Amino acid sequence: MAAIIVAAVAVSVAGAMFADYLAHPDDLWRGVYHDRNGHLAAGMNFALAVKTADPLWFGRQLLAMNGWGPVHGLVLALAFLAGGVDHRIAILPSLAGWVMTVVLGAMLARSLFADRVLGLFAGTLAAIWIIASPAFRLLGSDVMLEGLGAGFSALALWTWRQARADPANGAGWRAFAIALTVLFFEKANYWGLVVGAIGLTEALHHRGRWRAWLTTASRRIPAWRPRWPIDLWSVACVAVSALVIGLFVLGPTAIDLFGRRVSLYPPDNLATLAYALGFVRVWMLWRAHRARFRERLGAPGRNLFYWHAAPIAISFLIPRRLASLLLYVGPANHLAGQGYDPAGGALLYAQGFERAFSAAPWSAWVAIGLAAVGASQWRRYPVGGRAIFVFAATCAIAVVVHPLHQARYLASWIFAVWVCAGAGAATLLDAAALRLRARGSVRAGAAAALVLAFAAASTGAPISSAARAADGRAASGLSDLALVRPWARLVIGQPTIGLATTVGPSDLFLWTLEERCQCKVQIERPWTSPAGTRLDAERAMLATVAASRAERWVVIDAPGSPYNQASLGFTYPQLAGVVDAMALQHRYRPTAVVPLPGEGGIAKIYAK
């Protein structure tokens, strides 16, 4: 019953958030380079591929999602297929994830206590903290991955808690395995944090058993001898892996093959080949010992293997997926100029939690203090509930030590801190009741009064500039849709469109055109490097135009300051080379000049 009440409140708040977005849907789309454009384009491509019965397009889109997983795009596609391909409903998946986080956060806190009053008190406080968070509400009404990421992270922790409570229940372990798999294909970073927390929780719980196992294993190592001959699959896997490592050490490398220059760097496809060779060897081993393997794993292990490990392992056979994923989640993923700065990361995330994710500074510090109180009672909680504390701690450490720091990286796991804080508050309430020898009714009344007071103090705070910054959401300014709408009608219907801009590459142009025509749009564009010069942009544009198959070209010349992104290397003085190139070429002639609102930009339409 309590979960139903929390769900009803969460859905009501989510409905208000959706209505607020619908009142001004274009305001979200400020920031040409923002990742939300890519996430929306992915979902739109999936939906339109289904609507137009184009399985090849669907498959290509699925295979192209190497860094980001396909789950968010597929869920968004379902929303589009149900409600129409329209950016005004694009936030529905994130809203669903936000509701999931509120409900599951309350349930996780509730499950930590056998006493009903204490559990309800902890769960209600956790739900209030989650609902009241300004930045989390913004990210929950966006098209980013954080909303669903938090929801699926909470779901994985909840299903693990349920499976752990009843190890003989195969259905529970299957639900946990599926939840983990969905989380992995939502975003591998989130999956790694949850799996790491659960693994560490089990290691801490069985630390005596681990010590015994390590002691036994260390005694067996001197007696181990390799078995010869080693099969060719293993030799080939090791050889190709060594080549991949060598190429990463050497850097950009190319060879001449049959008179053609072939680049070997980055060795993404070679990494996939090395993995595939190892995969075949492991598969052969599994086939040979399948019956024994299934027996030794037991019901939990079998479900985790078939419903979780196997789908992930198979997905790495997709070309370039393994290398792209390792690059995406590894330490090399950071902006230019950023480096290893744990102190700076800790400060940024502390300020983000205090100013963006908390309704007020006092709420942040109360949450941290109560979470510490809750963690101090580690042994009091069931093993399945301890992972939430380990999850909060490991996530806090992980985001600090990773070189790429952004306040929104709190969003996928910060609910765990509020769950821990709810547990800490319930612990203090229980201690106070015992000291005062309060009866059950008095304790329940005190809990209700505290909940009402906390809800009144936490809700109703306006969205701060820090919360908007964490979400990457501008509070004012012209919508980026104004860069497309004035000229879109002049090119719709063309099977291929050429597009060059002085604002840099963005999926904004793709999804806005596809939304307008409700069809597939092929866009040709020059490859302009952030490190290039104006002359480099001109040369790239001339080469692209010379080989173009497009009947129409659109060149957006927008010198205004909102579209200059010096931090990313995209500036007007550099990208204006595409405008220079169109003045020099003779394949296409200008047919229209369309003014763009705002900063005095124009869009020139060219035809053969």
C-alpha positions in Angstrom: 0.0 0.0 0.0 2.8 2.4 0.9 4.5 1.8 -2.5 1.2 2.5 -4.3 0.9 5.8 -2.4 4.5 6.8 -3.2 3.9 5.8 -6.9 0.7 7.9 -7.1 2.6 11.0 -5.7 5.5 10.4 -8.0 3.3 10.1 -11.1 1.3 13.2 -10.1 4.6 15.2 -9.8 5.8 13.8 -13.1 2.6 14.8 -14.7 3.1 18.4 -13.5 6.7 18.3 -14.8 5.4 17.0 -18.2 2.8 19.8 -18.4 5.5 22.4 -17.6 7.6 21.1 -20.4 4.7 21.0 -22.9 4.0 24.7 -22.1 7.4 25.7 -23.6 8.9 22.6 -25.3 11.3 24.5 -27.5 13.1 26.0 -24.5 14.8 22.7 -23.8 16.7 22.9 -27.1 19.3 25.4 -26.4 22.8 24.1 -27.0 23.7 22.9 -30.5 26.3 20.5 -29.2 24.3 19.1 -26.3 24.1 15.3 -26.1 20.3 15.4 -25.9 20.3 16.0 -29.7 22.0 12.7 -30.2 19.8 10.8 -27.9 16.6 12.2 -29.5 18.0 11.4 -33.0 18.6 7.8 -32.0 15.1 7.3 -30.7 13.6 9.0 -33.8 15.7 6.8 -36.1 14.4 3.7 -34.4 10.8 4.8 -34.5 10.9 6.0 -38.2 12.6 2.8 -39.2 9.7 0.8 -37.8 7.1 3.1 -39.2 8.6 3.0 -42.7 9.3 -0.8 -42.5 13.0 -0.3 -43.0 14.8 -3.1 -41.0 18.2 -2.3 -42.6 18.0 1.3 -41.2 16.9 -0.1 -37.8 19.8 -2.5 -37.8 22.4 0.1 -38.8 21.2 2.4 -36.1 21.5 -0.4 -33.6 25.0 -1.3 -34.7 26.1 2.3 -34.6 25.4 2.7 -30.9 28.8 1.8 -29.6 29.5 4.4 -26.8 25.9 4.9 -25.8 23.7 1.8 -25.3 20.5 1.4 -27.4 18.0 1.0 -24.5 17.2 4.7 -24.1 16.7 5.1 -27.9 14.5 2.0 -28.0 12.3 3.1 -25.1 12.0 6.6 -26.7 11.1 4.9 -30.0 8.3 3.1 -28.2 7.0 6.4 -26.9 7.2 7.9 -30.4 5.3 4.9 -31.9 2.6 5.2 -29.3 2.2 9.0 -29.3 3.6 10.2 -32.6 7.2 11.2 -33.7 7.2 14.5 -32.0 9.9 16.1 -29.8 7.2 17.3 -27.4 6.9 13.7 -25.9 10.6 13.0 -26.0 11.0 13.4 -22.2 8.6 10.6 -21.4 11.3 7.9 -20.9 13.2 10.1 -18.5 10.1 10.8 -16.6 9.4 7.1 -16.3 12.9 6.6 -15.0 12.4 9.5 -12.5 9.2 7.8 -11.2 11.0 4.5 -10.9 13.8 6.1 -8.9 11.3 7.7 -6.5 9.3 4.5 -5.9 12.3 2.1 -5.8 14.3 4.5 -3.6 11.5 4.4 -1.1 11.2 0.6 -1.3 14.9 0.2 -0.8 14.9 2.3 2.3 11.8 0.6 3.6 13.4 -2.9 3.1 16.2 -2.0 5.5 14.0 -2.3 8.6 11.9 -5.1 9.9 9.9 -2.6 12.0 7.1 -1.2 9.8 7.1 2.3 11.3 10.8 2.7 10.9 10.7 1.4 7.4 7.9 3.7 6.3 9.7 6.6 7.9 12.9 5.9 6.1 11.2 5.3 2.8 9.1 8.4 3.0 12.0 10.6 3.8 14.1 9.1 0.9 11.2 9.7 -1.5 10.9 13.3 -0.4 14.6 14.0 -0.9 14.4 12.5 -4.4 11.3 14.4 -5.4 12.6 17.7 -4.0 15.9 17.6 -5.8 15.9 20.5 -8.4 18.6 19.1 -10.7 17.2 15.6 -10.5 13.8 16.9 -11.6 15.4 18.7 -14.5 17.3 15.6 -15.6 14.1 13.6 -15.1 12.3 15.8 -17.6 15.1 15.8 -20.2 16.1 13.5 -23.1 19.4 12.5 -21.4 20.3 9.0 -20.1 20.4 9.9 -16.4 16.7 9.6 -15.8 16.4 6.0 -17.0 19.9 5.3 -15.8 18.9 6.1 -12.2 15.7 4.1 -12.5 17.4 1.0 -13.9 20.2 1.3 -11.3 17.6 1.3 -8.5 15.8 -1.6 -10.2 19.0 -3.6 -10.3 19.7 -3.0 -6.6 16.1 -3.9 -5.7 16.0 -7.1 -7.7 19.4 -8.1 -6.3 18.0 -7.5 -2.8 15.0 -9.7 -3.6 17.1 -12.5 -5.2 19.5 -12.4 -2.3 16.7 -12.8 0.2 15.5 -16.0 -1.6 18.5 -17.7 -3.3 16.6 -20.7 -4.3 14.1 -18.7 -6.4 15.3 -18.9 -10.0 12.8 -16.3 -11.1 14.2 -13.7 -8.7 17.7 -14.2 -10.1 16.4 -14.1 -13.6 14.8 -10.7 -12.9 18.1 -9.5 -11.4 20.0 -10.7 -14.5 17.6 -9.0 -16.9 17.7 -5.8 -14.9 21.5 -5.7 -15.0 21.5 -6.4 -18.8 19.1 -3.6 -19.5 21.2 -1.3 -17.3 24.3 -2.3 -19.3 22.7 -1.4 -22.6 21.4 1.8 -21.1 24.9 2.9 -20.2 27.9 0.8 -19.3 29.1 3.3 -16.7 26.0 2.8 -14.6 26.2 -0.9 -14.9 29.8 -1.0 -13.8 29.0 1.1 -10.6 26.1 -1.3 -9.6 28.1 -4.5 -10.3 31.1 -3.1 -8.5 29.0 -2.2 -5.4 27.3 -5.6 -5.4 30.5 -7.5 -5.8 32.2 -5.5 -3.0 29.2 -6.1 -0.7 29.5 -9.8 -1.3 33.3 -9.7 -0.8 32.9 -7.9 2.5 30.2 -10.3 3.6 32.3 -13.4 2.8 35.7 -11.9 3.6 36.6 -15.0 5.7 35.7 -17.3 2.9 37.7 -15.2 0.4 40.8 -15.3 2.6 40.6 -19.1 2.7 40.1 -19.4 -1.0 43.0 -17.1 -1.8 45.2 -19.1 0.6 44.3 -22.4 -1.1 44.8 -20.9 -4.6 48.2 -19.5 -3.7 49.3 -23.0 -2.6 48.3 -24.5 -5.9 50.0 -21.9 -8.1 53.6 -23.5 -7.9 52.1 -26.8 -8.9 50.4 -25.4 -12.0 51.9 -26.2 -15.4 50.6 -25.1 -18.8 49.1 -27.8 -21.0 50.7 -28.2 -24.4 50.1 -27.9 -27.2 48.2 -24.7 -26.9 45.4 -24.5 -29.5 45.6 -22.1 -32.5 42.6 -20.1 -31.3 44.4 -19.1 -28.1 47.7 -18.3 -30.0 45.9 -16.2 -32.5 44.0 -14.3 -29.8 47.2 -13.5 -27.9 49.0 -12.5 -31.1 46.3 -10.1 -32.3 46.0 -8.7 -28.8 49.7 -8.0 -28.7 49.4 -6.3 -32.0 46.6 -4.1 -30.7 48.6 -3.1 -27.6 51.6 -2.4 -29.8 49.6 -0.1 -32.1 48.2 1.8 -29.1 51.8 2.3 -27.9 53.1 3.4 -31.3 50.2 5.7 -32.1 49.0 6.5 -35.7 50.3 3.8 -38.0 49.6 2.9 -41.6 50.9 0.3 -44.1 51.0 0.0 -47.9 48.8 -2.9 -49.1 48.5 -3.6 -52.8 49.4 -0.1 -53.7 47.0 1.5 -51.2 47.7 3.2 -47.9 45.8 1.4 -45.1 45.5 2.9 -41.7 45.9 0.6 -38.7 45.1 3.2 -36.1 43.0 3.2 -34.0 43.0 -0.6 -34.0 39.3 -0.9 -33.1 38.5 -3.6 -35.6 41.6 -5.5 -34.6 40.5 -5.4 -31.0 37.2 -6.9 -32.0 39.0 -9.6 -33.9 41.2 -10.4 -30.9 38.0 -10.6 -28.7 36.2 -12.8 -31.3 39.1 -15.3 -31.3 39.0 -15.5 -27.5 35.2 -15.7 -27.6 35.3 -18.7 -30.0 37.8 -20.5 -27.7 35.7 -19.9 -24.6 32.6 -21.1 -26.5 34.4 -24.3 -27.5 35.3 -24.8 -23.9 31.8 -24.2 -22.8 30.4 -26.7 -25.4 32.8 -29.4 -24.2 31.9 -29.0 -20.5 28.3 -27.6 -20.6 26.7 -30.2 -18.3 29.3 -29.8 -15.6 29.3 -26.0 -16.1 25.5 -25.8 -15.5 25.7 -28.1 -12.5 28.4 -26.1 -10.8 26.7 -22.7 -11.4 23.4 -23.6 -9.8 20.2 -21.7 -10.4 21.6 -18.2 -9.6 24.7 -18.7 -11.7 22.8 -20.1 -14.7 20.4 -17.2 -14.8 23.2 -14.7 -14.5 25.1 -16.5 -17.3 22.4 -16.9 -19.8 20.4 -13.8 -19.2 23.2 -11.4 -18.4 26.8 -12.5 -19.2 26.0 -14.1 -22.6 24.1 -11.2 -24.1 26.9 -8.8 -23.1 29.6 -11.1 -24.4 27.8 -11.5 -27.7 27.4 -7.8 -28.1 31.1 -7.2 -28.1 31.3 -9.1 -31.4 29.8 -6.1 -33.1 32.7 -4.3 -34.9 34.4 -1.5 -32.9 32.0 -1.8 -30.0 34.5 -3.2 -27.5 37.2 -0.6 -28.3 34.6 2.3 -28.3 33.2 1.2 -25.0 36.6 0.9 -23.3 37.5 4.4 -24.6 34.1 5.8 -23.5 34.3 4.5 -19.9 38.0 4.7 -19.4 40.3 7.5 -18.2 41.0 8.7 -21.8 37.5 10.1 -22.0 37.9 13.7 -20.9 37.7 17.2 -22.5 40.8 19.0 -23.8 42.7 20.5 -20.9 41.2 18.3 -18.3 43.4 15.9 -16.4 43.6 13.8 -13.2 42.3 16.2 -10.5 40.5 14.4 -7.7 40.6 17.4 -5.4 38.9 19.6 -8.1 36.4 16.8 -8.8 35.5 16.4 -5.1 34.9 20.2 -4.9 32.8 20.3 -8.0 30.6 17.4 -6.9 30.2 18.7 -3.3 29.1 22.0 -4.7 26.8 20.3 -7.2 25.2 18.2 -4.5 24.7 21.3 -2.3 23.6 23.8 -4.8 22.0 21.8 -7.7 20.8 18.5 -6.4 19.6 19.6 -2.9 16.5 21.8 -2.3 18.7 23.9 0.1 22.3 23.7 1.4 21.0 22.6 4.8 19.3 19.6 3.2 22.5 18.5 1.6 24.5 18.5 4.9 21.6 16.9 6.8 21.5 14.1 4.2 25.2 13.5 4.4 25.2 13.4 8.2 22.2 11.1 8.3 23.7 8.8 5.6 26.8 8.5 7.8 24.6 7.5 10.8 22.9 4.9 8.6 26.2 3.5 7.4 27.4 3.2 11.0 24.7 0.6 11.5 26.0 -1.7 8.7 25.5 -5.0 10.4 22.0 -4.1 11.4 20.7 -4.4 7.8 20.1 -7.5 5.8 22.9 -8.4 3.4 20.7 -7.6 0.4 20.2 -4.0 1.7 23.9 -3.3 2.5 24.7 -2.8 -1.2 23.0 0.6 -1.2 25.6 2.0 1.2 28.5 0.4 -0.7 26.9 1.7 -4.0 26.7 5.3 -2.6 30.4 5.2 -1.4 31.9 3.6 -4.5 30.0 5.9 -6.8 31.2 9.0 -4.9 34.8 7.8 -5.2 34.5 6.7 -8.9 33.2 10.1 -10.1 35.9 11.9 -8.3 38.8 9.9 -9.6 37.6 9.8 -13.2 39.2 12.7 -15.1 35.9 13.8 -16.8 34.0 15.9 -14.2 30.4 17.1 -14.7 27.8 17.8 -12.0 25.2 15.8 -13.8 27.2 12.6 -13.2 25.7 12.6 -9.7 22.2 12.0 -11.2 22.4 8.2 -11.8 23.4 7.3 -8.2 22.6 10.2 -5.8 19.3 8.6 -4.9 21.4 6.1 -2.9 22.7 8.9 -0.6 19.1 9.9 0.1 18.1 6.2 0.8 21.0 6.0 3.2 20.0 9.3 4.8 16.4 7.9 5.3 17.9 4.9 7.0 20.0 7.1 9.3 17.0 9.2 10.2 15.0 6.0 11.1 18.0 4.8 13.2 18.0 8.0 15.2 14.2 7.9 15.7 14.5 4.4 17.0 17.3 5.3 19.4 15.3 8.3 20.7 12.2 6.2 21.2 14.1 3.6 23.1 15.8 6.2 25.3 12.4 7.9 26.0 10.6 4.6 26.3 8.0 5.9 23.9 5.1 3.7 23.0 4.5 2.6 19.4 1.8 5.1 18.8 3.9 7.9 20.1 6.8 6.9 17.8 4.5 6.7 14.8 3.1 10.1 15.6 6.6 11.6 15.9 7.6 10.0 12.6 4.5 11.5 10.9 5.2 14.9 12.3 8.9 14.8 11.2 7.9 13.7 7.7 5.4 16.6 7.4 7.9 19.1 8.7 10.6 17.8 6.4 8.3 17.8 3.3 7.2 21.4 4.1 10.8 22.6 4.4 12.1 20.7 1.3 9.5 21.3 -1.4 8.6 24.4 -3.3 12.1 25.8 -3.8 12.6 27.4 -7.2 14.9 25.9 -9.8 18.4 27.5 -9.3 20.9 28.5 -11.9 23.2 25.8 -10.5 20.5 23.1 -11.1 20.1 24.4 -14.7 23.8 24.3 -15.2 24.0 20.7 -14.0 21.4 19.7 -16.6 23.1 21.9 -19.3 19.8 23.8 -19.7 19.9 27.5 -20.5 17.4 29.7 -18.8 16.9 32.1 -21.6 17.8 32.7 -25.2 16.6 31.7 -28.6 15.8 28.0 -29.2 18.2 26.2 -31.6 15.2 25.1 -33.5 15.2 28.5 -35.1 18.4 27.4 -37.0 16.3 24.9 -38.9 12.6 25.8 -39.1 12.9 28.8 -41.5 14.5 26.8 -44.3 13.4 23.2 -43.7 10.4 23.4 -46.1 12.8 24.2 -49.0 14.7 20.9 -48.8 12.1 18.4 -47.5 11.5 15.7 -50.0 15.1 15.4 -51.1 16.6 11.9 -50.6 20.0 13.4 -49.7 20.7 16.8 -48.3 24.1 18.5 -48.1 24.6 20.5 -44.9 27.4 22.7 -43.7 27.3 25.2 -40.8 29.5 27.6 -39.0 28.1 26.3 -35.7 29.7 22.9 -36.0 28.2 19.3 -36.4 25.1 18.4 -34.5 22.3 15.8 -34.6 20.0 18.8 -34.1 19.7 19.2 -37.9 19.0 15.6 -38.5 16.2 15.0 -36.0 14.4 18.3 -36.8 14.3 17.5 -40.5 13.2 13.9 -39.8 10.5 15.1 -37.5 9.2 17.5 -40.1 9.1 14.9 -43.0 8.4 11.8 -40.8 10.9 10.0 -43.0 14.6 9.0 -43.3 16.9 11.9 -44.1 20.4 11.4 -45.5 22.8 14.3 -44.7 26.1 14.9 -46.3 28.5 17.1 -44.4 32.1 18.1 -44.5 34.4 16.7 -41.8 35.7 19.7 -39.9 38.2 19.1 -37.1 38.1 21.2 -33.9 41.8 21.5 -34.3 41.7 22.6 -37.9 42.0 26.1 -39.4 39.7 28.1 -41.6 41.7 26.9 -44.6 41.3 23.3 -43.5 37.5 23.8 -43.3 37.5 25.3 -46.8 39.4 22.3 -48.2 37.2 19.8 -46.5 34.1 21.5 -47.8 35.4 21.7 -51.4 36.3 18.0 -51.4 32.9 17.1 -50.0 31.0 19.2 -52.5 33.0 17.8 -55.4 32.0 14.3 -54.5 28.4 15.1 -53.3 25.3 13.3 -54.6 22.9 15.7 -52.9 20.5 17.8 -55.1 20.4 20.5 -52.5 23.0 22.0 -50.1 22.2 24.2 -47.1 25.0 26.4 -45.7 24.2 28.1 -42.4 26.3 31.2 -41.8 25.6 32.2 -38.2 28.3 34.3 -36.6 26.3 35.0 -33.4 27.9 34.4 -30.0 25.4 31.7 -28.8 26.8 29.3 -31.4 30.5 29.8 -30.7 31.9 27.0 -28.6 35.6 27.7 -28.1 35.8 25.1 -25.4 35.0 22.4 -28.0 37.2 24.0 -30.7 34.2 25.1 -32.8 34.4 28.9 -33.5 33.1 31.0 -36.3 36.6 32.2 -37.5 37.5 28.6 -38.1 34.3 27.2 -39.5 33.7 30.1 -41.8 35.8 28.2 -44.3 32.7 26.3 -45.4 31.2 29.6 -46.5 34.4 30.5 -48.4 34.3 27.1 -50.2 30.8 27.6 -51.5 31.8 30.9 -53.0 34.7 29.2 -54.9 32.9 26.0 -56.2 30.7 25.9 -59.3 28.7 22.7 -59.0 25.9 24.3 -57.0 24.3 27.7 -57.5 22.5 29.7 -54.8 18.7 29.6 -55.1 17.5 31.2 -51.9 18.7 33.2 -48.9 16.7 32.7 -45.7 17.3 35.0 -42.7 17.7 33.3 -39.4 16.3 35.0 -36.3 18.5 36.1 -33.4 22.0 37.0 -34.2 21.7 38.0 -37.9 22.6 34.6 -39.4 21.4 33.3 -42.8 20.8 30.0 -44.5 21.8 29.8 -48.1 20.1 27.1 -50.3 22.1 25.8 -53.2 21.0 23.5 -56.1 22.7 21.8 -59.0 
